[in-house]
Amino acid sequence: MLDSREPTATHRVALVIQYLGTHFHGWQRQSRQRTVQEEIETAIATILGYHVTLHGAGRTDAGVHAAAQVAHFDATGFIPAHKWATVLNSYLPPDILIRASAGVSDRWHARFSADSRRYRYTIYTEALPNLFVNRFSWHYYYAPLDESLIQAALEPLLGKHHLAAFHRAGSARSHSWVEVQAAECRRNGSFIHIEIQANGFLYGMVRLLLGMLVQVGSGQRTLANFTEIWKEERREEVKYAAPPQGLCLLRVGYPDFPFPPEIWYDTQPYLVFGY
């Protein structure tokens, strides 16, 4: 414990978190598995001397990265909210970084106050493997990929749709409605980047969607067939999920966010991939 005095009133602290998902079994605490939530909760408990619950903006799967995950917790004590990032980083392992911390209202919630989440998926298309990119991309070299076909497949997804075709089994969510706010695909040399922003995502949605988009981009599936499958909710035809290491939670958006854009807006640098 940093301070042995009697604790003061409870205050809410928001965190912007980066993590490399390679050695994590996802965000959410699980029995006998290493998770991001557990690592951070354990560090907070070490500092405060009691357990708190960390509420994340969303859950990421095993192997998925985050450039700006957002979470909050309630604590009593004498550490100013803006100091929590520095204090926590001295307790956390090297594959987690608290980019910033700030005090927020007790009505502000990392999950329920968010109005958007944005993911980036990276595909590496060179035939030869590259050790410096394989933790952050899907090495897809089996067939040429046409990014213009992938972009064309994404465009009908814009708006509010029932996307049950991309809803993995095991979710407790009662419906499959998603409002897709932005979707784009672009190539930069040997890399294809696909970004999707929505008000929320279904369990397993992005990786199932990417698995089918690659089929479209490689010519294995037509644009018309792809669109028919998700519009007609033919979940049985969506069989392959893209591997997790290419996926990154890029950012979470809020109407009222205490952090400036340079903290959270686009913090997965393209230079990581060798540009």
C-alpha positions, 0 to 999 in steps of 0.5 A: 500500500502506498499510504496507510491513512484512512481512505477518502471518498470513492472516486472513479478513474478512467484508463487508456490501455495498450496491450499486446495480446500474444500471450493473453487469453483475452481481456476478460478475467478467466479461471487459470488463464492469463488475461489483461483484466486480471493483470491490471486488477492485481496491480491495482489491488497491490497498490490499494490493498484491496480488490477492485473491479476493472470495467472495460469498454469491450472484450477482446479474444485471445491473441487480439491486441489493443491500441487504446482499450478503455476501462474504469475502476472505483477506488478510495485513497490518496493517488490523484486520478492523473497519476494512476497511469505512472503508478500502475505502469511500474507494477504491470508486465511489459506487454501492458501499458497504461497510456493515460489516466483521468478522473471521471464522473461516477455516471461515466462508464467505460462500456455504457458511455461509449458510442463507437468502437473501431478495429483494424485488421492487418494482412501481410501479403508477401510470399516470404514470411517476416518475423517482425510482422507475424505477431501483428498480421495475418500472413496471407499469401495463398492467392492475390487479394484485390482490396477494391473487391474487399472495399466493395463488399464492405460498403453495403454493411454501412448502417444498421443491420441484423448481422447474425451471420457473423455472431459466434455461438456462446454470446449472452447478447439477446440480439444481433443488431449492429450499426456499422458507422465506417468501413474501409480497406486500403493497401500500403505496399505488402499490407492490407488494412481493413478498419471497421467502426460500429456502435458495438460488435457481436461476439467473434464478429470481426474475425468471422467477417474478415474470414469471408472478406478475404474469400471475396478479395481472393475471388473464392466468393462473389460480392453478390454471394457474400451480401446474400449470406449476411442479409439472409442470416445464413450463419451455417455458411460462415465457417472460417474466422481470421486468425487473432493476431491481425486484429487490434482494437484501435480506439473507443469513442465517447461523446464526453472523453477526458483524454485528448486525441493524441492519447487514444485516436490512432496509436497503432503506428504503421511503422510497426509493420516496416513502412 
